[in-house]
């Protein structure tokens, strides 16, 4: 299960893959499913900032975000920074990164905990990926409605 969450731990997009699939290769498919809700206009396909997803291909993910005009919150790895500095001026500028936003990366993990509070998702009793994904969408809808009810009261 790969997902994107907003700051209030509400689901924005869900992608289901095989168990051995890593997070970083699924970064772009998850982002393509994000639709930012707006009451008066067509849903936007571009969030303002990116979530932090897996450390295996951050340079490719950063370039994708740059092309789409999304501010990256992915920090530069120490070995990549050292290699960049070895190249002197040919290494380019350091990667900009907002440390305060990076601290909020736990929202996806907290959302996964909320999803797994439902026994059917935590134990993975569903035999087919379609029925499991349907359960994920149902639980995600329940989480969003619960949050909506909390904010309107």
Steps between C-alpha positions, in 0.01 A plus 500: 500500500646835393323821586514875531354682799435861584613668823187386682566131417223482243557283193564674168595202281539123533695258282513128566802297380668169577649467849862528389452826305693792645360844578728708280402344164135558594554870576393621155195267464375612842548867415313456171195386697497800736212739443500812716142585590366846437137599555472750217720359225610184326723285725866588456747228404798672658550519878703788639761276664604138470500237770822320587510158339780244506868589474597281204443741209466849646678669209251361245210590725637852549532554125140381449380744767703782348341439157153516657577812705462330839729592788698192608533413867751222433838560668829434326679187619843547658685298236330696219597828667861381536514399132353834397758687707785298345402634159547856626308748283396228253305329778227762500316664782396321819148361504257732676299327767255623765590328827175598674289342228726196495420443869135448404579193288345275764148580378510213251602254772225630730247458219616140447441439873146641465436278198630191679277568800240327284557128545437400139783722379744415778467123454465503120223238489390606152625259236489731198676835462176659378306414814789610723525831311124545537539451875781757505282752316208432735715549809661812349153642437402427860812682624426803281135515611602467865746788460234708325253440783761599759576829324137603447383449857 
